Amino acid sequence: IRNTFAILAVRGGKTDKALEAALEAKETLKRGAAAEAFARVNDKDSRSKMKALLKKETDNEIKLLVATALVSEARDKELVPDMIRLMAEVPQPKSWAAEEILWRLAGEEAPNLPAGTDKTAREKARDEWLKWWTTNEKKIEMAKLDQESSYGLTIVCETPLRGGLGRIAAIGNDGKERWSVKSL
């Protein structure tokens, strides 16, 4: 559904009126879905409007959805610190996408702690990620986000029926094996 909304948000240079109206909805689910769709679409005006929405929106979950979409889809490096700050305000699992983006950008230099489930742990993770960002911002290549993430891989565990050895494999969206462990 989220992918469909992103496809429908702007077609032929025109915004979808129903999604545009949903940006003003009282229901956060509707407002968030519409805002994320406009942030994900490859349209400069829509993305500018969603950056402006970040300043006026009061719901942190919606702000995190929009910031995450603008960082991942528009490669908007300027919003990474906002995304990091918002992760502390939104409990897991709703902040998983932002954390995944940071892990992909940081690679081996990522802070060694999860976002956490309670407020104190999320604030500690936020502080560590902000420290990492301050140290590494200038050398971060947003193109790292073009690489396949672990999200979207299918893990397959094969066990033979009549003895023998099994294996575990990761299969990408294209059906090709990314890695495997055999002789289990």
PENOR-V69560 format. One record per run of one state. SS is the DSSP state (alpha for helix, beta for strand, coil for the rest). FROM is the first residue (numbers start at 1). TO is the last residue. If there is no record, write none. Layout:
# PENOR-V69560
ss->{SS SS}
from->{FROM FROM}
to->{TO TO}
This chain:
# PENOR-V69560
ss->{coil alpha beta coil beta coil alpha coil alpha coil alpha coil alpha coil alpha coil alpha coil alpha coil alpha coil beta coil beta coil beta coil}
from->{1 2 10 12 14 16 17 23 28 41 44 57 60 75 77 88 96 110 119 140 142 147 154 159 167 172 177 182}
to->{1 9 11 13 15 16 22 27 40 43 56 59 74 76 87 95 109 118 139 141 146 153 158 166 171 176 181 184}
